[in-house]
């Protein structure tokens, strides 16, 4: 399992996407406002995702 790096875009939980902002021992903190349709969901701007529960879809972007 490859662990995401800051700036990676990840996908998790039925298609949600976000930019990794911080890496913890067992999880990453993700900014969900990356998604174009973020406002359509009733979500907080940031969330925590366990390393086991995401897939890296794009390498680091400029943050």
TIMI-2910 file (N, C-alpha, C, CB; in pm, 1 decimal, decimal comma, always signed):
<rs>
+----------+----------+----------+----------+----------+----------+----------+----------+----------+----------+----------+----------+------+
!      n_x !      n_y !      n_z !     ca_x !     ca_y !     ca_z !      c_x !      c_y !      c_z !     cb_x !     cb_y !     cb_z ! resn !
+----------+----------+----------+----------+----------+----------+----------+----------+----------+----------+----------+----------+------+
!    +84,4 !   -118,1 !     +0,0 !     +0,0 !     +0,0 !     +0,0 !    +89,1 !   +124,6 !     +0,0 !    -96,1 !     -0,3 !   +122,6 !  Unk !
!    +68,8 !   +211,0 !    -97,6 !   +144,1 !   +335,9 !   -105,2 !    +70,3 !   +442,6 !    -24,9 !   +163,7 !   +381,0 !   -253,5 !  Unk !
!   +144,1 !   +511,0 !    +60,9 !    +84,8 !   +617,1 !   +142,8 !    +91,6 !   +747,9 !    +65,1 !   +157,9 !   +630,3 !   +280,6 !  Unk !
!    -18,0 !   +823,4 !    +68,9 !    -25,3 !   +950,3 !     -2,5 !    +72,3 !  +1051,8 !    +55,4 !   -167,3 !  +1005,6 !     +2,0 !  Unk !
!   +107,6 !  +1148,9 !    -26,5 !   +192,1 !  +1259,3 !    +14,9 !   +110,2 !  +1387,4 !    +10,9 !   +317,9 !  +1270,5 !    -75,2 !  Unk !
!   +159,1 !  +1490,4 !    +80,6 !    +91,2 !  +1619,5 !    +79,2 !    +79,7 !  +1666,2 !    -65,8 !   +167,5 !  +1724,9 !   +166,8 !  Unk !
!    -40,1 !  +1708,5 !   -103,8 !    -64,7 !  +1755,0 !   -239,9 !   -123,7 !  +1650,3 !   -332,6 !    +61,4 !  +1804,5 !   -298,0 !  Unk !
!   -118,7 !  +1522,2 !   -293,6 !   -181,0 !  +1417,2 !   -375,4 !   -332,5 !  +1434,6 !   -374,7 !   -142,2 !  +1275,7 !   -323,4 !  Unk !
!   -394,3 !  +1396,1 !   -483,1 !   -540,1 !  +1391,2 !   -488,2 !   -579,0 !  +1246,2 !   -468,4 !   -597,0 !  +1448,9 !   -624,0 !  Unk !
!   -669,1 !  +1224,6 !   -372,5 !   -712,0 !  +1088,4 !   -342,6 !   -861,8 !  +1074,6 !   -362,1 !   -673,2 !  +1049,5 !   -199,5 !  Unk !
!   -903,6 !   +949,9 !   -380,4 !  -1046,0 !   +916,8 !   -393,3 !  -1078,4 !   +816,1 !   -284,9 !  -1080,9 !   +859,9 !   -536,6 !  Unk !
!  -1194,4 !   +833,5 !   -223,9 !  -1235,7 !   +746,8 !   -114,5 !  -1387,0 !   +748,2 !   -103,3 !  -1170,9 !   +790,6 !    +18,3 !  Unk !
!  -1440,3 !   +655,2 !    -29,3 !  -1582,6 !   +651,9 !     +8,4 !  -1676,4 !   +689,4 !   -106,0 !  -1606,7 !   +745,3 !   +124,5 !  Unk !
!  -1697,8 !   +598,6 !   -197,0 !  -1794,8 !   +616,1 !   -305,8 !  -1770,5 !   +737,9 !   -394,0 !  -1931,2 !   +625,5 !   -248,6 !  Unk !
!  -1643,8 !   +764,5 !   -427,4 !  -1614,6 !   +867,8 !   -525,7 !  -1580,5 !  +1005,4 !   -472,9 !  -1727,1 !   +880,6 !   -613,1 !  Unk !
!  -1577,5 !  +1026,7 !   -342,3 !  -1536,3 !  +1156,9 !   -291,2 !  -1388,4 !  +1176,2 !   -320,8 !  -1564,7 !  +1169,2 !   -138,7 !  Unk !
!  -1348,5 !  +1300,9 !   -351,3 !  -1210,2 !  +1330,9 !   -384,5 !  -1164,4 !  +1450,9 !   -303,6 !  -1193,7 !  +1357,2 !   -536,0 !  Unk !
!  -1034,1 !  +1454,6 !   -278,1 !   -979,0 !  +1567,5 !   -205,4 !   -828,0 !  +1571,7 !   -215,8 !  -1020,7 !  +1561,9 !    -60,5 !  Unk !
!   -772,1 !  +1683,5 !   -168,7 !   -628,1 !  +1704,0 !   -170,2 !   -573,9 !  +1677,3 !    -30,2 !   -592,1 !  +1848,1 !   -217,8 !  Unk !
!   -470,0 !  +1596,2 !    -22,6 !   -408,4 !  +1562,8 !   +105,8 !   -335,4 !  +1686,1 !   +158,8 !   -310,4 !  +1441,5 !    +91,6 !  Unk !
!   -368,1 !  +1725,2 !   +283,4 !   -303,9 !  +1840,3 !   +345,8 !   -203,9 !  +1801,3 !   +453,1 !   -407,7 !  +1930,5 !   +404,8 !  Unk !
!   -227,1 !  +1687,9 !   +518,8 !   -137,5 !  +1645,3 !   +626,0 !   -138,8 !  +1493,7 !   +633,0 !   -178,9 !  +1707,5 !   +762,6 !  Unk !
!    -23,2 !  +1437,7 !   +666,4 !    -11,9 !  +1292,5 !   +679,8 !    +10,3 !  +1259,9 !   +826,3 !   +104,1 !  +1235,5 !   +591,4 !  Unk !
!    -72,0 !  +1171,9 !   +880,5 !    -57,2 !  +1121,9 !  +1016,6 !     -9,6 !   +977,6 !  +1009,9 !   -191,0 !  +1133,1 !  +1096,0 !  Unk !
!    +13,7 !   +917,0 !  +1125,1 !    +64,1 !   +780,5 !  +1129,1 !    -29,6 !   +682,0 !  +1059,7 !    +85,8 !   +738,0 !  +1272,2 !  Unk !
!   -159,5 !   +694,4 !  +1085,5 !   -256,9 !   +598,2 !  +1030,9 !   -356,6 !   +659,3 !   +934,2 !   -331,9 !   +533,6 !  +1142,9 !  Unk !
!   -344,6 !   +789,1 !   +906,0 !   -446,0 !   +854,9 !   +824,9 !   -390,4 !   +980,9 !   +758,8 !   -567,8 !   +889,5 !   +910,3 !  Unk !
!   -473,5 !  +1039,6 !   +673,4 !   -441,4 !  +1168,0 !   +611,2 !   -556,7 !  +1264,2 !   +636,0 !   -414,3 !  +1151,8 !   +458,1 !  Unk !
!   -525,3 !  +1392,4 !   +638,4 !   -628,4 !  +1496,2 !   +646,9 !   -645,7 !  +1549,8 !   +505,3 !   -589,4 !  +1612,3 !   +750,1 !  Unk !
!   -771,7 !  +1554,7 !   +460,6 !   -803,0 !  +1583,8 !   +321,1 !   -893,1 !  +1706,5 !   +310,3 !   -869,9 !  +1462,8 !   +254,8 !  Unk !
!   -860,6 !  +1794,9 !   +216,1 !   -943,4 !  +1911,1 !   +185,2 !  -1041,2 !  +1871,1 !    +74,6 !   -855,4 !  +2034,5 !   +142,0 !  Unk !
!  -1169,7 !  +1869,2 !   +108,3 !  -1272,4 !  +1824,6 !    +13,8 !  -1318,8 !  +1933,8 !    -81,8 !  -1390,6 !  +1772,0 !    +89,2 !  Unk !
!  -1281,5 !  +2059,4 !    -57,2 !  -1327,8 !  +2167,5 !   -144,7 !  -1269,2 !  +2156,2 !   -285,2 !  -1291,5 !  +2302,8 !    -84,5 !  Unk !
!  -1177,7 !  +2063,6 !   -305,9 !  -1122,0 !  +2035,7 !   -439,0 !  -1231,8 !  +1993,3 !   -536,4 !  -1013,9 !  +1926,1 !   -430,5 !  Unk !
!  -1332,7 !  +1922,2 !   -484,5 !  -1439,0 !  +1871,2 !   -572,1 !  -1523,2 !  +1986,7 !   -626,4 !  -1528,9 !  +1770,4 !   -495,9 !  Unk !
!  -1551,0 !  +1984,7 !   -756,7 !  -1632,8 !  +2089,1 !   -817,4 !  -1772,7 !  +2093,6 !   -756,1 !  -1642,6 !  +2067,3 !   -968,0 !  Unk !
!  -1826,5 !  +1976,8 !   -720,8 !  -1962,2 !  +1969,9 !   -666,9 !  -1963,1 !  +1962,4 !   -513,6 !  -2035,0 !  +1849,1 !   -725,1 !  Unk !
!  -1859,0 !  +2015,7 !   -448,2 !  -1848,3 !  +2010,2 !   -303,0 !  -1973,2 !  +2066,4 !   -234,5 !  -1725,0 !  +2086,6 !   -257,0 !  Unk !
!  -2025,3 !  +2175,8 !   -285,7 !  -2142,1 !  +2241,9 !   -224,6 !  -2268,9 !  +2156,1 !   -232,4 !  -2167,5 !  +2376,3 !   -293,0 !  Unk !
!  -2272,4 !  +2058,9 !   -322,8 !  -2388,4 !  +1971,4 !   -336,1 !  -2399,4 !  +1872,6 !   -220,5 !  -2381,6 !  +1896,1 !   -467,4 !  Unk !
!  -2288,0 !  +1852,1 !   -149,8 !  -2284,9 !  +1758,8 !    -37,4 !  -2292,7 !  +1836,9 !    +92,8 !  -2156,9 !  +1671,2 !    -41,1 !  Unk !
!  -2346,9 !  +1774,6 !   +194,1 !  -2351,2 !  +1836,8 !   +326,2 !  -2231,3 !  +1787,5 !   +405,9 !  -2485,4 !  +1804,5 !   +400,3 !  Unk !
!  -2111,1 !  +1837,0 !   +368,5 !  -1986,3 !  +1788,8 !   +427,8 !  -1906,3 !  +1904,7 !   +485,4 !  -1902,5 !  +1712,9 !   +323,5 !  Unk !
!  -1822,2 !  +1871,2 !   +582,5 !  -1724,1 !  +1967,7 !   +632,0 !  -1619,1 !  +1986,8 !   +523,1 !  -1658,4 !  +1919,5 !   +767,0 !  Unk !
!  -1541,7 !  +2094,6 !   +532,4 !  -1439,2 !  +2121,1 !   +431,4 !  -1324,4 !  +2021,3 !   +437,3 !  -1385,3 !  +2261,0 !   +448,1 !  Unk !
!  -1297,2 !  +1968,1 !   +557,2 !  -1186,5 !  +1873,3 !   +573,2 !  -1235,1 !  +1747,6 !   +643,3 !  -1070,2 !  +1937,2 !   +652,4 !  Unk !
!  -1165,1 !  +1637,8 !   +615,7 !  -1198,0 !  +1511,5 !   +680,0 !  -1071,2 !  +1428,4 !   +696,8 !  -1304,0 !  +1434,0 !   +598,4 !  Unk !
!  -1082,4 !  +1325,2 !   +778,4 !   -971,0 !  +1234,4 !   +803,7 !  -1002,7 !  +1101,4 !   +736,7 !   -945,6 !  +1215,9 !   +957,4 !  Unk !
!   -905,2 !  +1045,8 !   +665,4 !   -924,4 !   +919,3 !   +595,3 !   -809,1 !   +825,6 !   +630,6 !   -933,4 !   +941,3 !   +441,0 !  Unk !
!   -842,2 !   +704,4 !   +673,2 !   -742,3 !   +603,5 !   +706,3 !   -666,6 !   +563,8 !   +580,3 !   -808,2 !   +479,8 !   +771,8 !  Unk !
!   -538,6 !   +532,4 !   +596,5 !   -455,8 !   +493,6 !   +481,2 !   -514,1 !   +374,5 !   +404,9 !   -314,6 !   +460,0 !   +527,5 !  Unk !
!   -587,2 !   +288,0 !   +472,6 !   -644,1 !   +169,4 !   +407,9 !   -764,0 !   +203,6 !   +319,4 !   -685,6 !    +67,6 !   +513,2 !  Unk !
!   -819,0 !   +325,2 !   +334,1 !   -947,7 !   +355,9 !   +273,1 !   -944,7 !   +455,6 !   +158,3 !  -1037,4 !   +406,6 !   +375,9 !  Unk !
!   -829,6 !   +477,1 !    +97,2 !   -825,5 !   +567,8 !    -17,7 !   -737,0 !   +512,7 !   -127,8 !   -775,8 !   +705,7 !    +24,8 !  Unk !
!   -753,2 !   +575,5 !   -244,6 !   -671,5 !   +542,1 !   -361,8 !   -615,3 !   +673,7 !   -415,2 !   -755,9 !   +465,1 !   -473,0 !  Unk !
!   -484,7 !   +677,7 !   -441,2 !   -422,3 !   +796,4 !   -497,3 !   -459,2 !   +802,5 !   -645,1 !   -266,6 !   +794,7 !   -477,1 !  Unk !
!   -517,8 !   +915,8 !   -687,1 !   -557,5 !   +927,3 !   -827,9 !   -472,0 !  +1027,5 !   -904,1 !   -703,4 !   +967,3 !   -837,8 !  Unk !
!   -397,7 !  +1113,2 !   -831,2 !   -306,8 !  +1206,0 !   -898,2 !   -195,2 !  +1243,4 !   -802,1 !   -382,1 !  +1332,9 !   -947,6 !  Unk !
!    -72,8 !  +1244,4 !   -851,7 !    +40,3 !  +1282,6 !   -768,5 !    +31,5 !  +1428,8 !   -730,7 !   +171,8 !  +1254,5 !   -839,9 !  Unk !
!   +121,6 !  +1470,9 !   -646,7 !   +120,9 !  +1604,3 !   -586,8 !    +90,6 !  +1714,8 !   -686,2 !   +252,8 !  +1631,3 !   -522,1 !  Unk !
!     +3,6 !  +1805,3 !   -639,8 !    -26,2 !  +1927,4 !   -714,8 !    +33,1 !  +2042,1 !   -635,1 !   -182,0 !  +1946,9 !   -738,4 !  Unk !
!    +46,3 !  +2156,0 !   -695,8 !   +101,0 !  +2271,1 !   -622,6 !     +0,3 !  +2318,1 !   -519,2 !   +137,1 !  +2387,0 !   -719,4 !  Unk !
!    +41,7 !  +2315,9 !   -393,4 !    -45,4 !  +2360,2 !   -283,4 !    +14,7 !  +2481,8 !   -217,1 !    -66,5 !  +2247,5 !   -179,4 !  Unk !
+----------+----------+----------+----------+----------+----------+----------+----------+----------+----------+----------+----------+------+
</rs>
